[in-house]
């Protein structure tokens, strides 16, 4: 057996460099780059290995371990899980900073390879700097915390272990059912050890993402259910996009007269004006999709985990509605006693379409969907129309940004009030141009994801929309994007704090408290100068006072050569309607009449939930 002698860290990097994937018929690196912040746990060995291959596997320096891992996730989303970025940090706080990003990837079923330094296996220098000791179990350190948010977890305690571990990590990240973050802990003393690795371990490998076909009997049951339905409805989730099933599903819905609504992750699978499209569903959904959901007798859920924001905490549907769930993940497919059709979205829809040849939903149902969606679009037109109000609403700001966005520009947001407003008001112009991270709703994802998405596809411009609260939470990758030359346009809507949580607080009877800056324990609620701050990180900036100025600024931003930020004051109390009911905890006992009334209303809402059916 021919062997190659190298350190464990060098072997790991060499293996990553020889993994490939197929994108649109072309071979591409499976791991196109590394986001890294080096510390004593990864700078002496892992960075030495990465430096030697920087022309093949480029390393990008982040400003915060969490945000650089979020950038890797934004990259994976933009690539629709076809390529995987690596993020590496040192031990202790550097590693722990990546845990939130791991949670984002885990909740959203997105691949990212996280590599963290670790304490010494030989324990000779223990306790090392940044080591958190467990008195009764010395095998535990901070890296064990990743077990809760990883699809694959390992700690390499012998250099030979990567021969079996790395292929398993790759297989997990490429598996459409188990896709998620892989975490590998790299003890410092093991990284340095030289080992004779089989040359075959470094052989170039081209990976293909598997497409499992559905069980024929289950597919037959789905056909029978749909043919017996009077009011069938499609819910399209993120799995449609990751499967590349957008066109197949659009044609399927149109051919069979099935209204198609979308989840947050699924938005952008079809364009807004596709003939079968009926709008977003759920808590941040449309009046059209929610009205149809309430009447549907068979719901065909494709590539969705049916989270509470999609189902209105399971209050959106008729009590006797039947569910068919197409999903690669058995866990997701079997939720709420759905008829589970486990399989790839594209392949399953293709087979289902053929099996339903000649069948169409009732014309009256299709016509009702068209009427409901037309009414929804008219409502949006009204909410987006300019007024004489001194402060514009989110809906108006989104409308202006949408009007000036190019067809392929990618809209990115994640937390606060904007997810609901863009879900409703952003009318997708081209497939796969929308990224609202709401599986984890991670404040701080947006700017980092803008950097990652710009890196993933330089032929289009990411447009990142955030509130002032999110900007304050994590903004340093403005600087990263300027340094690296990956441009995005950032829109900061300044509404004076956490406005959407203040909305929820008030809606459930609570007094405004600790959300809007004016309601916090502060000496003075003075506004942040976002323009000066972003300029200090190298961005080009403009502060605008009106919707007209916003439009002009957007046209200017499209001509700049670097990340460009525009800030505008926006209304903290005006919201686009269309929401479904949401189940949250409301105090059963309170001195406030408003809280007691909200609690009674919440209990009434729970009587509409589907329970165990």
C-alpha positions as CSV (number, residue, x, y, z in Angstrom):
1,X,0.0,0.0,0.0
2,X,1.4,3.4,-1.0
3,X,1.3,5.9,1.8
4,X,1.7,9.6,2.3
5,X,3.3,10.9,5.5
6,X,1.8,14.1,6.8
7,X,0.4,15.6,10.0
8,X,-3.3,15.0,10.8
9,X,-4.1,18.6,10.1
10,X,-2.3,18.4,6.7
11,X,-4.1,15.2,5.9
12,X,-7.5,16.7,6.8
13,X,-6.9,19.7,4.5
14,X,-5.5,17.5,1.7
15,X,-8.7,15.4,1.9
16,X,-11.0,18.4,1.7
17,X,-9.1,19.7,-1.4
18,X,-9.8,16.5,-3.3
19,X,-13.6,16.4,-2.8
20,X,-15.7,17.5,-5.7
21,X,-19.3,17.9,-6.7
22,X,-21.4,18.4,-9.9
23,X,-23.2,21.7,-10.3
24,X,-25.2,22.1,-13.6
25,X,-23.2,19.4,-15.2
26,X,-19.8,20.9,-14.3
27,X,-17.3,19.6,-11.7
28,X,-16.7,22.0,-8.8
29,X,-14.9,21.8,-5.5
30,X,-17.2,20.5,-2.8
31,X,-15.4,22.7,-0.3
32,X,-14.7,26.0,-2.1
33,X,-13.3,27.8,0.9
34,X,-12.7,28.2,4.6
35,X,-13.7,30.9,7.0
36,X,-11.2,31.1,9.8
37,X,-10.3,33.0,13.0
38,X,-7.1,31.5,14.3
39,X,-6.1,31.0,17.9
40,X,-3.7,28.8,19.8
41,X,-5.9,25.8,19.2
42,X,-5.8,25.9,15.3
43,X,-3.1,28.4,14.3
44,X,0.1,26.4,14.6
45,X,-1.0,23.2,12.8
46,X,-4.3,23.7,10.9
47,X,-3.4,27.2,9.6
48,X,0.0,25.8,8.5
49,X,-1.8,23.3,6.4
50,X,-4.3,25.8,5.0
51,X,-1.6,28.3,4.1
52,X,0.0,25.8,1.9
53,X,-3.1,25.2,-0.2
54,X,-4.6,28.7,-0.2
55,X,-4.6,28.9,-4.0
56,X,-6.9,25.8,-4.1
57,X,-8.7,26.2,-0.9
58,X,-8.9,29.9,-0.1
59,X,-9.1,31.0,3.6
60,X,-11.2,34.1,4.5
61,X,-10.8,35.8,7.8
62,X,-13.9,36.7,9.7
63,X,-14.4,39.2,12.5
64,X,-16.4,37.0,14.8
65,X,-16.6,33.2,14.9
66,X,-20.4,33.2,14.9
67,X,-20.8,35.5,12.0
68,X,-18.2,33.8,9.8
69,X,-20.0,30.5,10.4
70,X,-23.2,32.3,9.5
71,X,-21.5,33.5,6.3
72,X,-20.8,29.9,5.5
73,X,-24.5,29.1,5.9
74,X,-25.5,32.0,3.7
75,X,-23.1,30.6,1.1
76,X,-24.7,27.1,1.4
77,X,-28.2,28.6,1.0
78,X,-27.2,30.6,-2.0
79,X,-25.7,27.4,-3.5
80,X,-28.8,25.4,-2.6
81,X,-26.7,22.9,-0.6
82,X,-24.5,22.0,-3.5
83,X,-21.2,23.3,-2.0
84,X,-20.1,23.4,1.6
85,X,-18.0,26.0,3.3
86,X,-15.7,25.2,6.3
87,X,-15.5,27.4,9.4
88,X,-12.7,26.9,11.9
89,X,-12.1,28.5,15.3
90,X,-9.8,27.9,18.3
91,X,-10.8,26.3,21.6
92,X,-12.9,27.8,24.3
93,X,-14.8,31.0,23.4
94,X,-13.9,30.8,19.7
95,X,-15.5,27.4,19.4
96,X,-18.5,28.4,21.6
97,X,-19.1,31.4,19.4
98,X,-20.0,29.0,16.5
99,X,-22.7,27.2,18.4
100,X,-25.4,29.6,17.4
101,X,-24.5,29.2,13.8
102,X,-24.6,25.5,14.2
103,X,-28.1,25.9,15.5
104,X,-29.0,27.9,12.4
105,X,-27.6,25.2,10.1
106,X,-29.3,22.4,12.1
107,X,-32.7,24.0,12.2
108,X,-32.6,24.8,8.5
109,X,-31.1,21.5,7.3
110,X,-28.0,23.2,5.8
111,X,-24.5,21.9,5.4
112,X,-21.4,23.5,7.0
113,X,-18.3,21.9,8.3
114,X,-17.2,23.3,11.7
115,X,-13.6,22.5,12.9
116,X,-12.6,23.6,16.3
117,X,-9.4,23.2,18.2
118,X,-9.5,21.1,21.3
119,X,-7.6,20.4,24.5
120,X,-4.7,17.9,24.7
121,X,-5.5,14.2,24.5
122,X,-2.5,13.4,26.6
123,X,-3.7,15.9,29.2
124,X,-0.1,16.7,30.2
125,X,-0.5,20.5,30.2
126,X,-4.0,20.6,31.6
127,X,-5.7,22.8,32.3
128,X,-4.8,24.7,29.2
129,X,-5.8,28.3,28.6
130,X,-9.6,28.6,27.9
131,X,-10.3,25.0,29.0
132,X,-13.5,24.5,30.9
133,X,-13.0,21.7,33.4
134,X,-15.6,19.2,34.5
135,X,-14.4,17.8,37.8
136,X,-16.1,14.5,37.6
137,X,-15.6,13.9,33.8
138,X,-12.3,15.2,32.3
139,X,-13.3,14.0,28.8
140,X,-15.9,16.8,28.6
141,X,-15.0,20.3,27.3
142,X,-16.9,23.1,25.5
143,X,-16.9,21.2,22.2
144,X,-19.3,18.7,23.7
145,X,-21.9,21.5,23.6
146,X,-22.0,21.1,19.8
147,X,-23.6,17.7,20.2
148,X,-27.0,19.4,20.6
149,X,-26.7,21.3,17.3
150,X,-24.8,18.9,15.0
151,X,-25.9,16.2,12.7
152,X,-22.5,14.7,12.9
153,X,-20.1,15.1,15.8
154,X,-16.6,13.7,16.4
155,X,-13.4,14.3,18.4
156,X,-10.2,13.0,16.7
157,X,-8.1,11.4,19.4
158,X,-5.8,9.5,17.0
159,X,-4.6,10.7,13.6
160,X,-5.9,7.6,11.8
161,X,-9.5,8.4,12.9
162,X,-10.0,11.0,10.1
163,X,-9.8,8.2,7.5
164,X,-13.2,7.0,8.7
165,X,-14.6,10.2,10.2
166,X,-14.3,12.6,7.3
167,X,-16.2,10.5,4.7
168,X,-19.0,10.1,7.3
169,X,-19.1,13.8,7.9
170,X,-19.3,14.5,4.1
171,X,-22.0,11.8,3.6
172,X,-24.1,13.4,6.4
173,X,-23.8,16.9,4.9
174,X,-24.8,15.6,1.4
175,X,-27.6,13.4,2.6
176,X,-30.9,15.3,1.8
177,X,-32.6,13.6,4.7
178,X,-29.9,14.2,7.4
179,X,-28.3,17.3,6.0
180,X,-27.0,19.7,8.6
181,X,-23.8,20.8,10.3
182,X,-20.9,18.5,10.9
183,X,-18.6,19.3,13.8
184,X,-15.1,17.8,14.3
185,X,-13.0,18.7,17.3
186,X,-9.2,18.7,16.7
187,X,-7.1,18.3,19.8
188,X,-3.9,20.3,19.6
189,X,-1.5,17.5,20.2
190,X,-3.2,15.2,17.6
191,X,-3.1,17.9,14.9
192,X,0.7,17.8,15.0
193,X,1.2,14.1,14.8
194,X,2.6,12.7,11.5
195,X,1.0,9.5,10.2
196,X,1.4,7.3,7.1
197,X,-1.9,7.8,5.4
198,X,-3.0,5.6,2.5
199,X,-2.6,7.4,-0.7
200,X,-6.1,6.2,-1.7
201,X,-7.5,8.4,1.1
202,X,-6.6,11.4,-0.9
203,X,-7.9,10.2,-4.2
204,X,-10.1,12.8,-6.0
205,X,-13.7,12.0,-5.4
206,X,-16.8,13.4,-7.1
207,X,-19.9,13.3,-5.0
208,X,-23.5,13.2,-6.3
209,X,-26.4,14.1,-4.0
210,X,-28.7,11.1,-3.8
211,X,-32.3,11.3,-5.0
212,X,-34.3,8.6,-3.2
213,X,-37.5,7.5,-5.1
214,X,-40.8,7.2,-3.3
215,X,-42.3,3.9,-2.3
216,X,-44.8,2.9,-5.1
217,X,-47.5,1.9,-2.7
218,X,-47.3,5.1,-0.7
219,X,-47.3,7.1,-4.0
220,X,-50.4,5.2,-5.0
221,X,-52.2,6.1,-1.8
222,X,-51.3,9.7,-2.4
223,X,-52.8,9.5,-5.9
224,X,-56.0,8.1,-4.5
225,X,-56.2,10.8,-1.8
226,X,-55.7,13.6,-4.3
227,X,-58.2,12.2,-6.8
228,X,-60.8,12.0,-4.1
229,X,-60.2,15.6,-3.0
230,X,-62.5,18.5,-3.7
231,X,-60.2,21.2,-2.4
232,X,-56.5,20.1,-2.6
233,X,-53.8,22.5,-1.7
234,X,-50.0,22.4,-2.1
235,X,-47.6,23.8,0.5
236,X,-44.1,24.1,-1.0
237,X,-41.2,24.2,1.4
238,X,-37.5,24.7,1.3
239,X,-36.9,21.1,0.2
240,X,-38.4,22.0,-3.2
241,X,-35.6,24.5,-3.8
242,X,-32.8,22.2,-2.4
243,X,-34.1,19.4,-4.6
244,X,-34.1,21.6,-7.7
245,X,-37.8,20.8,-8.1
246,X,-39.0,24.3,-8.8
247,X,-40.0,23.9,-12.4
248,X,-41.4,20.4,-12.0
249,X,-43.6,21.6,-9.1
250,X,-44.7,24.8,-11.0
251,X,-45.7,22.6,-14.0
252,X,-47.4,20.0,-11.8
253,X,-49.5,22.6,-10.0
254,X,-50.5,24.3,-13.2
255,X,-51.3,21.1,-15.1
256,X,-53.6,19.8,-12.3
257,X,-55.1,23.0,-11.2
258,X,-53.7,22.9,-7.7
259,X,-53.3,26.2,-5.8
260,X,-49.7,26.5,-4.5
261,X,-48.8,28.3,-1.3
262,X,-45.3,28.6,0.1
263,X,-43.5,28.4,3.5
264,X,-40.9,30.9,4.5
265,X,-38.1,28.6,3.4
266,X,-40.0,27.7,0.2
267,X,-40.7,31.3,-0.9
268,X,-38.9,31.8,-4.2
269,X,-39.5,28.3,-5.5
270,X,-42.0,29.9,-8.0
271,X,-42.3,33.5,-9.0
272,X,-45.0,35.6,-7.4
273,X,-47.1,35.8,-10.5
274,X,-47.0,32.1,-11.4
275,X,-50.5,31.1,-12.4
276,X,-50.8,28.5,-9.6
277,X,-49.3,30.7,-6.9
278,X,-51.6,31.6,-4.0
279,X,-49.2,33.4,-1.6
280,X,-47.4,32.6,1.6
281,X,-49.1,30.6,4.3
282,X,-49.2,30.9,8.1
283,X,-48.4,33.4,10.8
284,X,-46.5,35.7,8.4
285,X,-48.6,34.6,5.5
286,X,-51.3,36.0,3.2
287,X,-55.0,36.3,3.5
288,X,-55.3,34.2,0.3
289,X,-53.2,31.2,1.3
290,X,-54.7,31.2,4.9
291,X,-58.2,31.3,3.5
292,X,-57.5,28.4,1.2
293,X,-55.9,26.4,4.0
294,X,-59.0,26.7,6.2
295,X,-61.1,25.1,3.4
296,X,-58.6,22.5,2.0
297,X,-59.6,18.9,2.4
298,X,-56.3,17.4,1.3
299,X,-53.0,19.2,1.9
300,X,-49.9,18.1,-0.2
301,X,-46.9,19.3,1.8
302,X,-43.7,19.1,-0.1
303,X,-40.2,19.6,1.4
304,X,-41.4,21.3,4.6
305,X,-41.0,20.5,8.3
306,X,-44.4,22.2,9.0
307,X,-43.1,24.5,11.7
308,X,-45.6,26.6,13.7
309,X,-45.2,29.7,11.5
310,X,-46.4,27.6,8.5
311,X,-49.3,25.9,10.2
312,X,-50.4,28.7,12.5
313,X,-49.5,26.5,15.4
314,X,-51.7,23.9,13.7
315,X,-54.8,26.2,13.6
316,X,-54.8,27.0,9.9
317,X,-56.5,23.9,8.7
318,X,-59.9,22.2,8.8
319,X,-60.1,19.6,11.6
320,X,-60.8,16.8,9.1
321,X,-58.2,17.9,6.5
322,X,-55.9,15.0,5.4
323,X,-52.1,15.6,4.9
324,X,-49.8,14.0,2.3
325,X,-46.1,14.8,3.2
326,X,-43.4,14.4,0.6
327,X,-40.0,14.7,2.2
328,X,-36.6,13.0,2.2
329,X,-36.6,13.0,6.0
330,X,-38.8,10.4,7.6
331,X,-39.0,12.6,10.7
332,X,-40.6,15.5,8.8
333,X,-42.7,13.3,6.5
334,X,-44.6,11.5,9.4
335,X,-45.6,14.6,11.3
336,X,-49.3,15.0,12.3
337,X,-50.1,11.5,11.0
338,X,-49.6,12.6,7.4
339,X,-49.4,10.0,4.7
340,X,-45.6,9.9,4.6
341,X,-44.2,9.7,1.1
342,X,-40.4,9.6,1.7
343,X,-38.4,10.6,-1.3
344,X,-36.7,13.4,-3.2
345,X,-39.1,16.3,-4.0
346,X,-38.2,16.5,-7.7
347,X,-38.4,12.8,-8.4
348,X,-41.5,12.3,-6.3
349,X,-43.4,15.2,-8.0
350,X,-42.4,13.9,-11.4
351,X,-43.8,10.4,-10.6
352,X,-46.9,11.9,-9.0
353,X,-47.5,14.1,-12.0
354,X,-47.4,11.1,-14.3
355,X,-49.7,9.1,-12.1
356,X,-52.3,11.9,-12.0
357,X,-52.2,12.3,-15.8
358,X,-55.6,13.6,-17.0
359,X,-56.8,14.6,-13.5
360,X,-57.5,18.2,-12.4
361,X,-58.8,19.8,-9.3
362,X,-62.3,21.2,-9.5
363,X,-62.4,24.4,-11.6
364,X,-64.3,26.2,-8.9
365,X,-61.6,25.6,-6.4
366,X,-58.9,26.8,-8.8
367,X,-61.0,29.9,-9.6
368,X,-61.4,30.6,-5.9
369,X,-57.7,30.5,-5.4
370,X,-57.2,33.0,-8.2
371,X,-59.8,35.4,-6.8
372,X,-58.3,35.2,-3.3
373,X,-54.8,35.9,-4.6
374,X,-56.0,38.8,-6.7
375,X,-57.6,40.3,-3.6
376,X,-54.3,39.8,-1.7
377,X,-52.3,41.6,-4.4
378,X,-54.8,44.5,-4.3
379,X,-54.4,44.7,-0.6
380,X,-50.6,44.8,-1.0
381,X,-50.8,47.5,-3.5
382,X,-52.7,49.6,-1.0
383,X,-50.3,49.0,1.8
384,X,-47.2,49.7,-0.4
385,X,-48.6,52.9,-1.9
386,X,-46.8,56.1,-0.7
387,X,-48.7,58.4,1.7
388,X,-48.1,61.8,3.3
389,X,-47.0,60.2,6.5
390,X,-43.8,61.6,8.0
391,X,-42.4,58.1,8.6
392,X,-42.8,55.3,6.0
393,X,-43.9,51.8,6.9
394,X,-42.0,48.5,6.4
395,X,-44.4,47.7,3.6
396,X,-43.7,50.9,1.8
397,X,-39.9,50.5,2.2
398,X,-40.1,46.9,1.0
399,X,-42.1,48.0,-2.0
400,X,-39.5,50.6,-3.0
401,X,-36.6,48.2,-2.6
402,X,-38.5,45.6,-4.7
403,X,-39.2,48.1,-7.4
404,X,-35.5,48.9,-7.8
405,X,-34.1,45.4,-7.4
406,X,-32.9,43.6,-10.5
407,X,-34.7,40.4,-11.4
408,X,-31.9,38.1,-10.0
409,X,-31.0,40.2,-7.0
410,X,-31.1,38.1,-3.8
411,X,-33.2,39.4,-0.9
412,X,-31.9,38.4,2.6
413,X,-33.4,38.8,6.0
414,X,-33.9,36.8,9.1
415,X,-35.3,38.3,12.3
416,X,-37.4,41.1,13.7
417,X,-40.3,42.6,11.9
418,X,-38.9,42.3,8.4
419,X,-39.5,38.6,7.9
420,X,-43.2,39.0,8.0
421,X,-43.2,42.1,5.9
422,X,-41.0,40.7,3.1
423,X,-42.9,37.4,3.2
424,X,-46.0,39.3,2.4
425,X,-44.7,42.3,0.4
426,X,-41.8,40.9,-1.6
427,X,-43.1,39.6,-4.9
428,X,-40.4,37.2,-6.2
429,X,-39.3,38.0,-9.7
430,X,-37.2,35.0,-10.4
431,X,-36.8,31.6,-8.7
432,X,-34.3,31.3,-5.8
433,X,-33.9,35.0,-5.2
434,X,-35.2,35.0,-1.6
435,X,-33.5,34.0,1.7
436,X,-35.4,34.5,4.9
437,X,-33.7,32.5,7.6
438,X,-36.6,31.7,9.9
439,X,-35.9,28.1,10.9
440,X,-33.8,29.6,13.7
441,X,-34.8,33.3,13.1
442,X,-31.2,34.3,14.0
443,X,-30.6,37.9,14.6
444,X,-27.2,38.6,13.1
445,X,-27.5,36.1,10.3
446,X,-28.3,38.7,7.7
447,X,-25.2,40.8,7.2
448,X,-23.0,37.7,7.5
449,X,-25.2,35.8,5.0
450,X,-24.9,38.8,2.6
451,X,-21.2,38.3,2.6
452,X,-21.5,34.6,2.1
453,X,-24.1,34.9,-0.7
454,X,-22.0,37.6,-2.5
455,X,-19.1,35.2,-2.4
456,X,-21.2,32.3,-3.7
457,X,-22.5,34.1,-6.8
458,X,-20.8,37.3,-7.9
459,X,-23.2,37.6,-10.9
460,X,-26.0,39.0,-8.7
461,X,-26.3,41.4,-5.8
462,X,-27.5,40.4,-2.4
463,X,-29.9,43.0,-0.8
464,X,-29.9,42.6,3.0
465,X,-32.8,44.2,4.9
466,X,-32.5,44.5,8.6
467,X,-33.8,46.6,11.5
468,X,-31.7,48.7,13.9
469,X,-31.8,46.0,16.6
470,X,-30.2,43.4,14.3
471,X,-27.6,45.8,13.1
472,X,-26.5,46.5,16.7
473,X,-26.3,42.7,17.4
474,X,-23.9,41.8,14.6
475,X,-22.5,44.1,12.0
476,X,-18.7,43.4,11.7
477,X,-19.0,41.5,8.4
478,X,-19.7,44.8,6.7
479,X,-15.9,45.2,7.2
480,X,-15.3,41.6,6.1
481,X,-17.1,42.1,2.8
482,X,-15.3,45.3,2.1
483,X,-11.9,43.7,2.8
484,X,-12.7,40.7,0.6
485,X,-14.4,42.6,-2.2
486,X,-17.8,40.9,-1.9
487,X,-20.4,43.6,-2.4
488,X,-23.9,43.6,-1.0
489,X,-26.5,46.4,-0.5
490,X,-27.6,46.8,3.1
491,X,-30.9,48.5,4.0
492,X,-31.3,49.4,7.7
493,X,-34.8,50.3,8.8
494,X,-34.5,52.2,12.0
495,X,-37.6,51.9,14.1
496,X,-36.1,52.5,17.5
497,X,-35.6,49.0,18.9
498,X,-37.2,45.6,18.8
499,X,-40.5,46.7,17.3
500,X,-42.0,43.4,16.4
501,X,-41.5,41.9,19.9
502,X,-43.0,45.1,21.3
503,X,-46.0,44.3,19.0
504,X,-46.3,40.8,20.4
505,X,-45.9,42.1,23.9
506,X,-48.8,44.5,23.4
507,X,-50.9,42.1,21.5
508,X,-50.9,39.7,24.5
509,X,-51.9,42.4,26.9
510,X,-48.4,43.5,28.1
511,X,-47.3,47.0,28.5
512,X,-44.4,48.1,26.3
513,X,-41.3,47.2,28.3
514,X,-37.6,46.8,27.4
515,X,-38.1,46.5,23.6
516,X,-38.3,49.9,22.0
517,X,-35.4,52.0,23.2
518,X,-37.8,54.6,24.6
519,X,-39.3,51.9,26.9
520,X,-35.9,50.7,28.3
521,X,-33.9,51.7,31.3
522,X,-31.7,54.2,29.6
523,X,-30.4,57.7,30.4
524,X,-31.3,58.9,26.9
525,X,-32.7,57.0,23.9
526,X,-30.5,58.7,21.4
527,X,-30.3,57.3,17.8
528,X,-27.3,55.5,16.5
529,X,-25.4,57.1,13.6
530,X,-25.4,54.0,11.4
531,X,-24.0,56.0,8.5
532,X,-20.9,57.0,10.5
533,X,-20.5,53.5,11.9
534,X,-20.7,51.7,8.5
535,X,-18.4,54.3,6.9
536,X,-15.8,53.5,9.6
537,X,-15.8,49.9,8.4
538,X,-15.2,51.0,4.8
539,X,-18.8,50.9,3.4
540,X,-20.3,53.5,1.2
541,X,-23.4,55.0,2.9
542,X,-26.4,57.2,2.5
543,X,-29.1,58.3,5.0
544,X,-32.5,59.0,3.4
545,X,-35.5,60.7,4.7
546,X,-38.2,59.7,2.2
547,X,-39.3,56.9,-0.1
548,X,-38.3,59.0,-3.1
549,X,-34.8,59.4,-1.7
550,X,-34.7,55.7,-1.0
551,X,-35.3,54.9,-4.6
552,X,-32.6,57.3,-5.8
553,X,-30.2,55.9,-3.2
554,X,-30.9,52.3,-4.4
555,X,-30.1,53.3,-8.0
556,X,-26.8,54.8,-6.8
557,X,-26.0,51.8,-4.6
558,X,-26.3,49.6,-7.7
559,X,-23.4,51.5,-9.3
560,X,-20.9,51.4,-6.3
561,X,-17.9,49.1,-6.1
562,X,-18.3,47.9,-2.6
563,X,-20.8,47.1,0.1
564,X,-23.2,50.0,0.4
565,X,-25.5,50.8,3.3
566,X,-28.7,52.9,3.2
567,X,-30.6,53.8,6.4
568,X,-34.1,55.1,6.7
569,X,-36.3,55.7,9.8
570,X,-39.4,53.5,9.6
571,X,-42.7,53.1,11.5
572,X,-42.6,50.8,14.6
573,X,-46.3,50.3,14.8
574,X,-47.7,49.7,11.2
575,X,-47.9,46.2,9.9
576,X,-49.2,44.4,6.8
577,X,-52.2,42.2,7.7
578,X,-52.7,38.5,6.7
579,X,-51.4,36.8,9.8
580,X,-52.7,33.5,11.2
581,X,-53.1,32.8,14.9
582,X,-50.0,31.9,16.9
583,X,-49.7,29.8,20.1
584,X,-47.5,31.5,22.7
585,X,-47.6,31.4,26.4
586,X,-49.8,34.1,28.1
587,X,-50.0,34.4,31.9
588,X,-53.0,32.7,33.4
589,X,-52.9,35.1,36.3
590,X,-52.2,38.8,36.0
591,X,-53.1,42.1,37.6
592,X,-53.6,43.6,34.1
593,X,-57.1,43.3,32.6
594,X,-55.5,43.2,29.1
595,X,-53.4,40.2,29.9
596,X,-56.3,38.3,31.4
597,X,-58.3,39.0,28.2
598,X,-55.4,37.9,26.0
599,X,-55.1,34.7,28.0
600,X,-58.8,33.9,27.5
601,X,-58.4,34.6,23.8
602,X,-55.4,32.4,23.7
603,X,-57.3,29.5,25.3
604,X,-60.1,30.0,22.7
605,X,-57.6,29.9,19.9
606,X,-56.2,26.6,21.2
607,X,-59.6,25.0,20.6
608,X,-59.0,25.4,16.8
609,X,-55.7,23.5,16.9
610,X,-55.3,20.0,15.3
611,X,-54.2,17.7,18.1
612,X,-52.8,14.2,17.3
613,X,-54.7,13.7,14.0
